[in-house]
Amino acid sequence: MPRTIDWDGDGIVLVDQTALPEIRTTVVTDVDALVDAVRRLVVRGAPALGVAGALGVALAARTLDGAALDAACDRIAAARPTAVNLAVGVGRARAALPGGPAAALAAALELRDEDVAACHAIGERGADLLAELCGEGPLRLHTHCNAGALACVEWGTALGVVRSLHARGRVRHVVADETRPLLQGSRITALELAVIGVEHHVVVDGAGASVIARGLVDAVVVGADRIAANGDVANKIGTYPLALAAARARIPFLVAAPESTVDPATPDGRHIEIEERDPREVCEGPAWNPAFDVTPADLVTAVVTERRVWRPAP
């Protein structure tokens, strides 16, 4: 697969995630197109959004300055409110703007390269932890939404853990929830698992907790879009029921995410803004369509980042 997001010298190259499982790339050359791509989920996944935010600032700096550049940076950062990495990426490149457009681009490309290294570190650390918690046999894992290479620059966070375990011959089977409303699990996670040769099944979201209750899963591993200072985790809607089921079944519930997803400015999950998407993504009639839910810290076995294993539960 090509990298999910990259820079080609003239613009931001994105794998269009609305077209998956067809692999189609698009090149974004202005801020309006980038904001539209973020809102339509052409680019999605917390780490990829962070890189998109940084590259967006570099892109804007090539043609804008002063108040217009500030406004463009603010628009990019606000394009999706729940995922903290988008604003973090914007802030990283924005801090380099006094050095000019070249400095902003250098900061964005540095963030891109850091994401690649971080995902590999998360994968190895998470694999080590699951081996410690679950024993040495091949594991049956459950995941939700997509936190693989297509949610990052490459490799992945939650699926990075799966990939690291798979490289060790330690994965027996993966259950991937379809993930409403845009089916990131069935369209994206299943594609990635097929590409790397991991045995898997897709299940409808409503069956996820029952699969765990039936004893068909050894551990749950998911990504995150924002982690509050107390360890509460915002992730794709449908994550919270998996955490409840894992707690009842007494199996590990791991969150794999880069350190930048941990937001010390957000004290707990009650302060995380939950994005509400267009009801027409679900049906033509009245509908609530929240994109995320919050899993309380006491249901999280561990948060695995590129730097540490954090066990937020008391």
Phi, psi and omega in degrees: 000146172289164173300145180297322181215138180201177181242132182250011181100334180237342182190184181264122180266123183238138163285122183285104186283350174283346182263350183299145015278359171290133178271109182227132180253153176223151181248126180258127184238004176209164186295319180302316180293324179293313179301318178297319180295322179292315183291327181272000179069026167300320170241133182206171186098129188306309181297317179297323177295324177299315178293322178299318179298316180293314179294329177297320176297315179299321178295315180297323184294344180286337184232350185237159172207174176059222184296326180294322178291319177300316180296321179296317178298318179296320180296318180297313183298330184266003187297326172221122192277335188279319183285110185291334185298329179301310179293325178297317178297317176301314181297323181297311180286326181297324180296338181269354185301328176303337177275000178097174182303322181296322179292321178296319178294319179299320179295320180294318180291328175296318177297319177304311182292324176296324180297319179300311181296320182297318182296320177296320179294319177299316180301314181291318180294318178294322178295318178299317183293317180294326175297322179291319185279328189248353181093182191269351183287164175301140189256147171257117188243153181234133178224168186221143183062213177226123176227046181252203182302326183281355173259356183230196172285315175196169177072295178111170179257278177299314176287341171296322175297315178300316181296319179295318176296319179299321179296335178269002183072030188247012180248122176270318187193149176234132171260125180242117175295146180298323176071094174282156002268349187252010169061041179298329179291310183284330181273327191246305181300314180299322177298313181296318180296321178295319181298321182269000173080034178261129176297134184203161170226142171268137174234152176294152185304320182294345180265352187303309181295325180293324177301318178293315182298331180280000178078024183268001186226139178266334181196153174250134176225124183227168174267197179202150175256337172200137176239119182289166183300331181271359180099358172297142190238123171266125177214178183308140180309132184107353178287318183304315178300327177294321179295318177298315181294321179295320178296318180295322181277352180060047173241157182295142172240103184257142173246122181247119185201153176292156180303330181294343178281341176282119187249096181295343179280349178255108188294322181201179186297336180295340182261008178269122177288127181262119180294129174256121183261171184302125178303336181292347172292341183255310182197174182275344180266190179298137181203146165267134184225064176290139182275341187221162165227174182241126175262121181297150184301329184288353174261357184263117178295314180197149168256125181251120175242181178290347183251337192197167165248118184248124178251093187286337182293141180295000000 
